[in-house]
Amino acid sequence: MKPSPRRLVLSAALIAAAAMAGCGVAQQPAPQVDYTLLDGSKHNTAQLKGKVVLVNFWATSCTTCVAEMPHIASTFQKYRGQGYETLAVAMEYDAPAYVANFAETRKLPFGVAIDNTGEIAEKFGGVKLTPTSVLINKRGEIVKRYVGAPDFAALHTLVEKLLAET
């Protein structure tokens, strides 16, 4: 049976995403983007330099995103006192009321932004699939890109290594 063109495109996208996952590739600087959190405060990714940061692209309609969110929250709680930060970026197609309700009812302990225009996802490499997470070191360089839920034990090991860097 011959695979459909759509399946071939998806397979190629997954292979490309895996290749970009940080396996021996030169680290690229994280993009400078402005964003507004649900509380109305305005920020820029440049303010995060000096911290290890996980930027998580997600949607309330994404079952994997919803399932991984408690793990993202517990990872944040575990490392936040050591210079670790999390930014959850809701995709542009997600209804703002759903995002706000999700963040409030789950008491998300980190900043949540809504990418109303798709600009943040675009600047972070054209993120289309959720969940996609990007791990950034203290120097503001992208260290690893996760498409789908990460292996949280491996993520914790990498976060600890990055936090130990000077």
Contacts in CASP RR format, 6 or more apart in sequence:
PFRMAT RR
TARGET T0000
AUTHOR 0000-0000-0000
METHOD contacts of the structure
MODEL  1
MKPSPRRLVLSAALIAAAAMAGCGVAQQPAPQVDYTLLDGSKHNTAQLKG
KVVLVNFWATSCTTCVAEMPHIASTFQKYRGQGYETLAVAMEYDAPAYVA
NFAETRKLPFGVAIDNTGEIAEKFGGVKLTPTSVLINKRGEIVKRYVGAP
DFAALHTLVEKLLAET
3 11 0 8 1.000
13 129 0 8 1.000
14 147 0 8 1.000
17 129 0 8 1.000
17 145 0 8 1.000
17 147 0 8 1.000
18 147 0 8 1.000
19 25 0 8 1.000
20 145 0 8 1.000
21 144 0 8 1.000
21 145 0 8 1.000
21 146 0 8 1.000
21 147 0 8 1.000
22 143 0 8 1.000
22 144 0 8 1.000
22 145 0 8 1.000
27 137 0 8 1.000
27 141 0 8 1.000
27 142 0 8 1.000
27 143 0 8 1.000
28 141 0 8 1.000
28 142 0 8 1.000
29 140 0 8 1.000
29 141 0 8 1.000
29 142 0 8 1.000
30 45 0 8 1.000
30 53 0 8 1.000
30 55 0 8 1.000
30 124 0 8 1.000
30 134 0 8 1.000
30 136 0 8 1.000
30 140 0 8 1.000
30 141 0 8 1.000
30 142 0 8 1.000
31 45 0 8 1.000
31 123 0 8 1.000
31 124 0 8 1.000
31 125 0 8 1.000
32 44 0 8 1.000
32 45 0 8 1.000
32 46 0 8 1.000
33 44 0 8 1.000
33 45 0 8 1.000
33 119 0 8 1.000
33 120 0 8 1.000
33 123 0 8 1.000
33 124 0 8 1.000
34 42 0 8 1.000
34 43 0 8 1.000
34 44 0 8 1.000
35 42 0 8 1.000
35 43 0 8 1.000
35 44 0 8 1.000
35 45 0 8 1.000
35 87 0 8 1.000
35 89 0 8 1.000
35 113 0 8 1.000
35 115 0 8 1.000
35 120 0 8 1.000
36 42 0 8 1.000
36 43 0 8 1.000
36 113 0 8 1.000
36 114 0 8 1.000
37 43 0 8 1.000
37 111 0 8 1.000
37 112 0 8 1.000
37 113 0 8 1.000
38 99 0 8 1.000
38 100 0 8 1.000
38 103 0 8 1.000
38 111 0 8 1.000
38 112 0 8 1.000
38 113 0 8 1.000
38 114 0 8 1.000
43 113 0 8 1.000
45 53 0 8 1.000
45 55 0 8 1.000
45 87 0 8 1.000
48 85 0 8 1.000
48 87 0 8 1.000
48 136 0 8 1.000
48 140 0 8 1.000
49 138 0 8 1.000
49 139 0 8 1.000
49 140 0 8 1.000
50 83 0 8 1.000
50 138 0 8 1.000
50 139 0 8 1.000
50 140 0 8 1.000
51 83 0 8 1.000
51 84 0 8 1.000
51 85 0 8 1.000
51 138 0 8 1.000
52 79 0 8 1.000
52 83 0 8 1.000
52 84 0 8 1.000
52 85 0 8 1.000
52 135 0 8 1.000
52 136 0 8 1.000
52 137 0 8 1.000
52 138 0 8 1.000
52 159 0 8 1.000
52 162 0 8 1.000
52 163 0 8 1.000
53 84 0 8 1.000
53 85 0 8 1.000
53 86 0 8 1.000
53 87 0 8 1.000
53 135 0 8 1.000
53 136 0 8 1.000
53 140 0 8 1.000
54 72 0 8 1.000
54 75 0 8 1.000
54 76 0 8 1.000
54 84 0 8 1.000
54 85 0 8 1.000
54 86 0 8 1.000
54 87 0 8 1.000
54 133 0 8 1.000
54 134 0 8 1.000
54 135 0 8 1.000
54 136 0 8 1.000
54 155 0 8 1.000
54 159 0 8 1.000
55 86 0 8 1.000
55 87 0 8 1.000
55 89 0 8 1.000
55 124 0 8 1.000
55 133 0 8 1.000
55 134 0 8 1.000
55 136 0 8 1.000
56 72 0 8 1.000
56 86 0 8 1.000
56 87 0 8 1.000
56 88 0 8 1.000
56 89 0 8 1.000
56 131 0 8 1.000
56 132 0 8 1.000
56 133 0 8 1.000
57 89 0 8 1.000
57 91 0 8 1.000
57 115 0 8 1.000
57 120 0 8 1.000
57 121 0 8 1.000
57 124 0 8 1.000
57 127 0 8 1.000
57 130 0 8 1.000
57 131 0 8 1.000
57 132 0 8 1.000
57 133 0 8 1.000
57 134 0 8 1.000
58 65 0 8 1.000
58 69 0 8 1.000
58 88 0 8 1.000
58 89 0 8 1.000
58 90 0 8 1.000
58 91 0 8 1.000
58 130 0 8 1.000
58 131 0 8 1.000
59 65 0 8 1.000
59 90 0 8 1.000
59 91 0 8 1.000
59 93 0 8 1.000
59 94 0 8 1.000
59 130 0 8 1.000
60 66 0 8 1.000
60 90 0 8 1.000
60 94 0 8 1.000
60 95 0 8 1.000
60 98 0 8 1.000
60 99 0 8 1.000
60 102 0 8 1.000
61 94 0 8 1.000
61 98 0 8 1.000
62 130 0 8 1.000
62 131 0 8 1.000
64 130 0 8 1.000
64 131 0 8 1.000
64 148 0 8 1.000
64 149 0 8 1.000
65 130 0 8 1.000
65 131 0 8 1.000
66 102 0 8 1.000
67 149 0 8 1.000
68 131 0 8 1.000
68 148 0 8 1.000
68 149 0 8 1.000
68 150 0 8 1.000
69 88 0 8 1.000
69 106 0 8 1.000
69 108 0 8 1.000
70 106 0 8 1.000
71 149 0 8 1.000
71 152 0 8 1.000
72 86 0 8 1.000
72 88 0 8 1.000
72 110 0 8 1.000
72 133 0 8 1.000
73 106 0 8 1.000
73 108 0 8 1.000
73 109 0 8 1.000
73 110 0 8 1.000
75 84 0 8 1.000
75 86 0 8 1.000
75 152 0 8 1.000
75 155 0 8 1.000
75 156 0 8 1.000
75 159 0 8 1.000
76 84 0 8 1.000
76 85 0 8 1.000
76 86 0 8 1.000
76 109 0 8 1.000
76 110 0 8 1.000
77 109 0 8 1.000
78 156 0 8 1.000
79 156 0 8 1.000
79 159 0 8 1.000
79 160 0 8 1.000
79 163 0 8 1.000
80 86 0 8 1.000
80 109 0 8 1.000
80 110 0 8 1.000
82 163 0 8 1.000
83 163 0 8 1.000
84 159 0 8 1.000
84 163 0 8 1.000
85 110 0 8 1.000
86 110 0 8 1.000
86 111 0 8 1.000
87 110 0 8 1.000
87 111 0 8 1.000
87 112 0 8 1.000
87 113 0 8 1.000
88 103 0 8 1.000
88 108 0 8 1.000
88 110 0 8 1.000
88 111 0 8 1.000
88 112 0 8 1.000
88 113 0 8 1.000
89 112 0 8 1.000
89 113 0 8 1.000
89 114 0 8 1.000
89 115 0 8 1.000
89 120 0 8 1.000
89 121 0 8 1.000
90 96 0 8 1.000
90 99 0 8 1.000
90 112 0 8 1.000
90 113 0 8 1.000
90 114 0 8 1.000
90 115 0 8 1.000
91 115 0 8 1.000
91 118 0 8 1.000
91 121 0 8 1.000
91 127 0 8 1.000
91 130 0 8 1.000
92 114 0 8 1.000
92 115 0 8 1.000
92 116 0 8 1.000
92 117 0 8 1.000
92 118 0 8 1.000
92 121 0 8 1.000
94 114 0 8 1.000
96 114 0 8 1.000
96 116 0 8 1.000
99 112 0 8 1.000
99 114 0 8 1.000
102 108 0 8 1.000
103 112 0 8 1.000
113 120 0 8 1.000
115 121 0 8 1.000
121 127 0 8 1.000
121 128 0 8 1.000
124 132 0 8 1.000
124 134 0 8 1.000
129 147 0 8 1.000
129 148 0 8 1.000
130 148 0 8 1.000
131 146 0 8 1.000
131 147 0 8 1.000
131 148 0 8 1.000
131 149 0 8 1.000
132 145 0 8 1.000
132 146 0 8 1.000
132 147 0 8 1.000
132 148 0 8 1.000
133 145 0 8 1.000
133 146 0 8 1.000
133 148 0 8 1.000
133 150 0 8 1.000
134 142 0 8 1.000
134 144 0 8 1.000
134 145 0 8 1.000
134 146 0 8 1.000
135 142 0 8 1.000
135 143 0 8 1.000
135 144 0 8 1.000
135 145 0 8 1.000
135 146 0 8 1.000
135 155 0 8 1.000
135 158 0 8 1.000
135 159 0 8 1.000
135 162 0 8 1.000
136 142 0 8 1.000
136 143 0 8 1.000
137 143 0 8 1.000
137 162 0 8 1.000
137 165 0 8 1.000
138 162 0 8 1.000
138 165 0 8 1.000
143 158 0 8 1.000
143 162 0 8 1.000
144 158 0 8 1.000
146 155 0 8 1.000
END
